[in-house]
Amino acid sequence: MAEKIKSLVFFDMDGTLLSSKTTILPEVSQAVRQLKANGNIPVICTGRAAFEVRHFMKECEINSLIATNGQYGEFNGQVAFNLMISSTICQKVLTYAQSRNDIIGFYNYRQIALSDDQPLSRKFYQNISSPFPQVNPDFYKDNPVNQLLVITHHADTEYSRLFPELRFMITGSQSIDTVLQNNSKGQGILRLLKQENLSVPTYAFGDGNNDLTMFDVVDCGIAMANGNSAIKNAATYVTDTNDNLGIVKALKKLKLI
């Protein structure tokens, strides 16, 4: 099968594949389907949990993904890898978070649970247009955890200092994505390529800091015009914004559609 694949194209979700209204524009959806029809494999590569992006995948006919910042992967509808954070580490991070009045989100490929219900956590899920998750501070004791999300009053580097076994990625002024140390979207891409024995051209679209590791490992990194300066500086080139069909324009420029 690998010889039939022309390339792999990795798409971040928020700020990239999704518009500012958290929808996929019809033209973008059509372009991704055309990309696939042309023999390329589109892959979602997101900090979100797998179940959060299923409806978007269906909309674009995408069957492969890397979720929770490289902790969980699927290729052509089959689980490729599933990395978990131990309950012992979850317990330690939760204890420290509670001392700061922060909230921990426990993520796996099926569901999310929060350690607490605060106005801060309500606002966070409202801002990303996601339903408010269940509240269960003991979730990690009986369920696998792929990723922790720290919802904090002030995103700082204290977590990184205290828990060197984890990688903390500040994704906003009040949010920190947390995975196993030495893991990332980029490592997820490398893991997928190795596991599926794929040696084809690779492209990645992104707009934020947690997309930088994708650009480190692919042949061509395309930054959205709405992205931050770090991602634009790391890109092979910068396309238009997520609201102005940046993905469609770039796929045409790359002659993938």
N, C-alpha and C positions, 0 to 999 in steps of 0.2 A: 504493500500500500504506500510506503514512504516515497517510492519513486514517482508516484502520481501527484504528490503534493508539490506545488510550485513554491509556496512560501507559507510562513506562519506570521499572522498579524495580530499583535496583542493590543487590546484596548482597555485603558482605564475607564471607569464609569463616571464618577462625579466630576463635572467640569470638562469632560472629554466626550464620551459617547452620549452622555445625558446633557440636555439643554439646561439652561439656568432655571427652568421650571420643572426639572427632574423628570423629563420625558425624552423619548427618542423621536427626533423629527422624522417624518415620513421619508424624506429624501435620504437621510442617513441610514435608516432601516433598509431601504431599497439598495443603497450602495453596498452595504455589508452583505446582503443576499447575493448581489452581483459578484462581489469579491469571491464568495464561496463558489458560485457557479463557474467562475473562471479557474477553479482548481487550487485556490488558496484556502488556508484554514484560519478563520477568525477565532480568536481566543479572548474571552473576558479576563482581565487581570486587575483585580480590585482589592481594596481593603475590606470591603463588605463580605458578609457571610454568603455562602453559596445559595441558600434558600431565598435570600433577599433579591437575587438577580435573576431567578428562574423565568419570571414573566418577561423580562427584557430579552433574555436569551431566546425565548420562544418567538418573540416579535421579530427578531433578526435572523432566526433559524441558526443560532450558534449552539454547538454541541460540546464545546470545550471551554474550560475555565481554570483560572488560578484565583482562589479566593483567600480571604483573611491574610493578605500580604504574604503569600507564598507558603502558607501552612497547609492548604488543602488544594488538590488538583484533580481535574477530570479531563480525559481526552476521548473525544467521540462518544460521550455519554457514559464512559466507564471510569471508576475511581482510579486515579494514577498514584496519588499519595495522600496521606492524612496524618499530619504531625500534630502532637498534642502537648500542652503544658500540664505538668503534673499537679495533682491536687495539693501537694505540699507547698509548691511555689505559689499557687493560687491563694492559699490560706495566708501566706506571709504578705503578699501584695495587698490582699483585702484588709488585713489588720492595720497595715500602714495607711492605706487609703482612708479607713474609718477614723484614724487619728487626725486626719486633715479635713474630715467631713467631705471627702471626695466619694464618687460613686464608681463602682467597677461593673463593667458589662462583661459577662461571660458568653463567648461566641463559639458555636460549633456549626457544622454545615447544615443542621436542621433547625436550630432555634437560638434565641438569645434570652438570657436572664440578667436582671440588674440586681445589685446588692441593696439598692435603696430607691425610694420614690421621692425626689426633691424637685422643686421648681427648675433647678439647673438641668436635671436629666430630662424633664418634660420638654424644656425649651430645645435641648439638643436634638431630640427625635422629631420635633416639630420642624426644625430648621432643615433637616434632611428629608422631610416629607415621608417619614417612616412611622408605622404604628408604634405606640409605646409598648415595650416588651413586658413580659411577666416580671414580677419582683420576687426573687428567691435567693437570698444571700448564701444559702447552702447548696446551690445548684452544682457547683464544682465537685461536691463530694460524691455525687452519683451519676454525673454526666461527663462525657469527654469535653475538653475545652481546647479549641484550636487557637483562639486569640483572646486577649484581654483588651478591653477598652477602658482607659481611665478618663472619666468625665470629671474635670477638675475646675476649681474656682480660679486657678492660675497654673497654666502649663509651665513647668520648670524642669530642671535636670536632676532633681533630687531622687526620683525613682531610678534613673539610670545609675546613679552613684550607689544606691542601696542594694540594687538587684542586678549585678553584672551578668547573671546567667540569662537575662532577657534583653531584648532590643526594644527600646522605647522611641517611637517616632512621633514627634509633635506634629499633629495635623491641623491644629487650629489653636486659638488662644485658650480653649477650654477642653481640648481633647488630645489624647495620646494613644495611638495604636501600639499594641504590645505583642511581640511574638518571641520565639526562641532566638537567643543570640546567634549571630551569623546567618539569620534567615531574613528574607525580604522578597519582594516581587521578583527581583532579578534572580535570586537563588531558586525561586519557584520555576522560573523559565528554564534555567539550566537543568534543574531536576527533571522537568517534563521532557526536554529535548533528549537527555541522556536515557531516561526510562523508555521512551518510545523510539529510541535509536534514530532520531531525525537529524539530518544534516542538510538543511535548506536555508535560503535567505530568510532573515527575520526582521520584522519591523515592529515598532511600538509607538503608541500615541499616549501622551500624558500631559498633565498640567500642574502637578504639585510635587512636593518634596519626596513623597513615598514612590514616585515614578522615576526618580533619578537612577535607582539601581537597575531598572529595566533598560534605560539608555546605555548603561555600562556593559550590558551583555548582548544587545541586539546589533544587527548590522546598520540599522537606520532608525534613529529616534526622532519622532516628529512632535514638537511642542505646540500646544494650542496657544493662540494669541492672547487668550484670557489667562494663561498660566503665569506662574511667578517668574522672576528674573533668573533664578537658579536653573529651572528646567529649560528656559529658553537658551541660556548660555551653554547648556549641555547638549542641546539638540543638533541634529544634522541640519534641520531647517525648521522654521516656524510657519505654521499654516494659519488660517483664519480662526475666528473664535468658534466655540461650541454652538453658539446661537446663529452663526453665519455660515454654516455648512463647511466648517474647517476640515472635517474628516473626508467629506465628498471631494473637496478640492484637492486634498493631498493624495487620495487614492488615484485620482485622475492624473495628477502630476507624476506619480510613481508608475503610471501605466499598469496599475493593478485592476482597474476597471476601465 
